[in-house]
Amino acid sequence: MATPHHSRRGSKGYYPRVRAKSISSTIRSWPENDGKPRIQAFAGYKVGMTHVAMTDYRKNSMTAGQSIFSAATVLEVPPLRVVGIRFYGEDWNGMRSLGEIWASDLPKEITRRIPERKKVPVYEPNAEDVFDVRLIVCTNPSALSGVPSKSPEIFETRISGGTITERINFAREKLGKEITFTEFSKPGNFIDVIGVTKGKGFTGHVERFGVKLLPRKNRKHRRMIGTLGPWHPDWVRNTVPQAGQKGFQQRTVHNIRILKYGGKEEIDQVNARGGYPGYGLVRNEYVLLHGSVPGPSKRLIKLREPSRQRTPSLDAITISYVSTESKQGD
């Protein structure tokens, strides 16, 4: 008798399941948007999770318009400093860097990360040659109490909207200055969250892929697969579930709603009693995101404009309660 059909264990969309090259995630694609020039990415540090009472904004939900409790993630999002501008051109082989402009009088903790910037000649952009304009920004972990590393992370954020000339002028205005989360997005909008997940180390077949346990009377093992594959092809295919690395992999979560943004004067509305486990207290600007995001506390999380948005954004979300009870276990 044939065995009943069931879905394969482990999505092929996540292959190869290897460790991420860096603890800092990378934004590999950017959506195209119209309007005035604006930045398309931001960064924050994951604080922890809490729950909120809000009016259900989802029209197709069974509780639409009613007050519900929902899980929320707290991110600390201090301002980013614009340390440089990078210009890209395009040819038959794809995009290539044309040149850079670096800000002067940068703090020492930043210049240590980019010691070669003085050797790079200043590039005078020509709008006819430039295909894309991006800001080189860095984080400010020294302003955070919960992040042990005080070395800033440097990454690129694309400028979208407007003409190339307008993007170049926008980038020159921001050079050497700080940009806040409000220049990137606002409550009610969707964003894509990109981060590196928690690392679980080397795990077995069952935990890594969720395959079924073998029968109790199996001759050797229960927590293994029944076969490595057929005789032909005479090699072990990569679709066969096997033990290996689990976690610490870059993942992108699309269309996460921003519930709330708060400044320094509003941190008491979100700080948990006794601090968040493994992080502590929030001391800077913060955002509340609907649901969970990948990664443990203290992990740098990249935020990007949504690339697959289908539901329209909202002007505001009604939140009546944010839990500030202790998150420490008993």
C-alpha positions in Angstrom: 0.0 0.0 0.0 1.3 3.4 -0.9 2.1 5.9 1.8 -0.1 8.9 2.0 1.3 12.2 0.6 2.6 14.8 2.9 4.5 18.0 2.4 8.3 17.8 2.4 10.1 18.7 5.6 12.0 21.9 5.4 11.5 24.6 2.8 13.9 24.7 -0.1 13.7 28.5 0.0 16.0 28.6 3.0 18.8 26.5 1.5 21.7 26.3 2.1 21.2 26.3 5.9 24.6 27.6 6.8 25.7 30.2 9.3 25.4 33.9 8.3 28.7 35.5 7.3 28.1 38.4 9.7 26.0 39.1 12.7 24.9 42.3 10.9 22.3 41.6 8.2 22.6 42.9 4.6 19.9 44.5 2.5 20.2 42.9 -0.9 17.3 44.6 -2.8 15.4 47.9 -2.8 11.9 48.7 -3.9 11.2 51.5 -6.4 9.1 54.4 -5.1 8.0 57.8 -6.4 7.7 61.1 -4.7 10.2 63.3 -3.0 13.7 61.9 -2.2 13.9 60.0 1.1 15.9 57.3 2.7 14.7 53.7 2.3 16.3 52.0 5.3 16.9 52.5 9.0 18.4 50.4 11.8 17.6 49.6 15.5 18.5 47.3 18.3 16.0 44.7 19.5 15.1 45.3 23.1 12.5 42.6 23.8 8.8 41.9 23.6 5.7 43.1 25.4 1.9 43.2 24.7 -0.4 46.0 23.9 -4.2 46.6 24.0 -5.3 48.2 20.7 -8.2 48.5 18.3 -8.0 45.8 15.7 -7.2 47.7 12.5 -7.5 44.6 10.2 -10.7 44.8 8.2 -10.9 41.1 7.4 -10.4 40.0 11.0 -13.1 38.5 13.1 -12.4 41.2 15.8 -12.2 44.2 13.4 -12.8 47.4 15.2 -12.7 45.7 18.7 -10.2 46.1 21.4 -7.7 43.2 21.4 -4.4 42.2 23.1 -1.5 41.6 20.7 2.2 40.9 21.0 4.6 43.7 20.1 8.4 44.0 19.7 10.3 47.0 21.1 13.2 48.3 19.1 15.5 51.1 20.2 16.1 53.4 17.3 18.6 56.2 18.1 19.5 58.6 15.2 21.9 57.5 12.6 24.8 59.7 11.5 25.5 60.2 7.8 29.2 59.7 7.4 29.4 59.6 3.6 27.8 59.4 0.2 28.4 56.7 -2.4 27.5 57.1 -6.1 26.9 54.1 -8.4 26.9 53.9 -12.2 25.6 51.1 -14.4 27.1 49.2 -17.3 26.7 45.9 -19.0 28.0 44.1 -15.9 25.6 45.7 -13.5 26.2 48.5 -10.9 29.7 49.7 -10.0 30.9 52.3 -7.6 31.9 55.6 -9.2 33.1 57.4 -6.1 32.5 58.6 -2.6 32.3 61.8 -0.5 33.1 61.5 3.2 32.1 63.8 6.0 34.8 65.7 7.9 35.2 66.0 11.7 33.9 62.5 12.4 34.1 61.1 16.0 37.1 58.9 16.7 35.0 55.7 17.2 33.8 56.1 13.6 37.2 57.0 12.0 38.7 53.9 13.5 36.3 51.8 11.4 37.1 53.6 8.1 40.8 54.5 8.3 41.2 54.5 4.5 38.7 57.2 3.8 41.4 60.0 3.6 43.0 58.1 0.8 39.8 58.1 -1.3 39.7 61.2 -3.7 36.6 63.3 -3.4 34.2 62.5 -6.2 32.3 65.2 -8.0 29.1 63.6 -9.3 27.8 64.1 -12.8 24.0 63.4 -12.9 24.4 61.9 -16.4 26.8 59.2 -15.1 25.1 58.5 -11.8 22.6 55.6 -11.7 22.0 55.4 -8.0 22.8 57.4 -4.8 23.2 55.9 -1.4 24.0 57.3 2.1 26.7 55.7 4.2 25.3 55.8 7.7 26.5 54.5 11.1 24.8 53.5 14.3 25.5 55.0 17.7 25.6 52.0 20.2 27.5 54.1 22.8 24.2 55.8 23.5 22.5 52.5 24.4 22.7 51.0 27.8 21.7 47.4 26.8 24.2 46.8 24.0 27.7 45.8 25.2 29.5 46.6 21.9 30.2 50.3 21.5 31.7 49.9 18.0 29.3 51.5 15.4 27.9 49.5 12.5 28.3 51.1 9.1 26.0 50.3 6.2 24.3 51.9 3.2 20.8 53.2 2.8 19.4 53.9 -0.7 17.7 57.2 -1.6 14.6 56.8 -3.6 12.2 59.2 -5.3 12.8 62.3 -7.4 15.4 62.7 -10.1 19.1 61.9 -9.8 19.9 65.5 -9.4 17.4 65.8 -6.5 18.8 62.7 -4.9 22.3 64.1 -5.0 21.2 67.4 -3.5 19.3 65.6 -0.8 22.4 63.5 0.0 24.6 66.6 0.3 22.1 68.2 2.7 22.3 65.2 5.0 26.1 64.7 4.9 27.6 64.9 8.4 24.2 65.2 10.0 21.9 62.9 12.0 18.8 61.3 10.6 15.9 60.2 12.8 13.4 57.4 12.5 10.7 59.9 11.6 12.5 60.7 8.3 12.2 57.0 7.4 8.6 56.0 8.4 5.8 56.6 10.8 3.2 54.7 12.8 0.6 52.9 10.6 3.1 52.2 7.8 4.4 48.8 6.9 8.1 47.9 6.9 10.3 44.9 6.1 12.4 43.6 8.9 15.8 42.0 8.1 17.9 40.3 10.8 20.0 37.3 11.8 18.0 34.8 13.8 19.0 33.2 17.1 21.8 30.6 16.7 20.9 27.1 17.9 24.2 25.4 17.0 24.5 21.9 15.6 21.2 20.0 15.8 19.9 16.7 14.7 17.5 15.6 12.0 14.3 15.9 14.0 14.9 19.3 15.6 16.4 20.8 12.4 13.7 19.6 9.9 10.8 18.3 12.0 10.9 14.8 10.4 8.9 12.1 12.1 10.4 9.7 14.7 11.2 6.2 13.4 9.2 3.3 14.9 10.0 2.2 18.4 11.4 -1.1 17.2 13.8 0.5 14.7 17.1 -1.4 14.6 19.5 1.4 15.3 18.1 4.9 15.9 14.8 6.7 16.2 15.8 10.3 15.7 17.2 9.9 12.2 15.9 9.6 8.7 15.0 6.2 7.3 17.1 6.5 4.1 19.7 8.7 2.6 18.0 8.3 -0.8 17.7 5.9 -3.8 20.5 4.0 -5.5 20.3 6.2 -8.5 21.4 9.0 -8.6 24.2 7.4 -6.7 25.0 10.4 -4.4 23.3 12.0 -1.5 21.1 14.8 -2.7 20.9 18.1 -0.8 17.1 17.6 -0.3 17.7 14.8 2.2 17.2 16.1 5.8 20.4 15.8 7.7 21.9 17.1 10.9 23.7 20.5 10.8 23.6 24.1 11.7 20.3 25.5 12.9 19.7 29.2 13.3 22.0 32.2 13.0 20.8 32.8 9.4 19.6 36.0 7.8 15.8 36.2 7.4 13.5 38.9 6.0 10.0 39.3 7.5 7.7 41.3 5.1 5.0 43.8 6.0 5.3 44.4 9.7 3.1 47.2 10.9 4.6 50.0 13.0 2.3 50.5 16.0 3.9 53.3 17.9 6.9 55.7 17.8 8.1 57.4 21.0 10.9 59.9 21.8 13.2 60.2 24.8 10.5 61.9 26.8 8.1 58.9 26.3 10.4 56.1 27.3 8.4 55.6 30.6 5.5 54.4 28.5 7.4 51.3 27.3 10.1 50.6 29.9 9.4 47.4 31.7 9.6 47.3 35.5 13.2 46.1 36.3 14.2 46.3 32.6 13.9 43.9 29.7 15.7 40.5 30.2 19.1 40.5 28.7 18.9 44.2 27.7 17.9 46.6 30.4 16.1 49.9 30.0 15.3 51.9 26.9 17.0 55.3 26.9 16.5 56.6 23.4 13.8 56.8 20.7 11.9 53.5 20.3 9.3 51.9 18.0 6.7 49.2 18.7 6.3 46.7 15.9 3.3 44.4 15.6 4.3 40.8 16.3 7.8 39.3 16.5 11.0 39.9 14.6 14.0 37.6 14.0 17.0 37.7 16.4 17.7 37.8 20.1 17.8 40.9 22.3 20.7 43.3 21.5 20.8 42.2 17.9 21.0 44.9 15.2 17.9 44.9 13.1 17.7 46.5 9.6 14.4 48.1 8.6 13.5 48.7 4.9 10.6 50.1 3.0 8.1 47.3 2.1 8.7 45.6 -1.2 5.5 43.5 -1.2 2.9 45.8 0.3 -0.7 45.1 -0.7 -2.7 46.5 2.2 -2.8 50.3 2.4 -1.1 52.1 5.3 -3.0 53.7 8.1 -2.9 57.3 9.4 -2.9 56.2 13.1 -3.4 53.2 15.3 -5.4 53.4 18.6 -3.4 51.9 21.4 -5.0 52.1 24.9 -2.4 50.1 26.9 1.2 49.1 26.7 2.4 46.5 29.3 5.2 47.7 31.5 5.0 44.8 33.9 8.2 43.0 34.8 9.4 40.6 32.0 11.7 38.7 34.3 10.9 35.0 34.9 9.9 33.7 38.3 
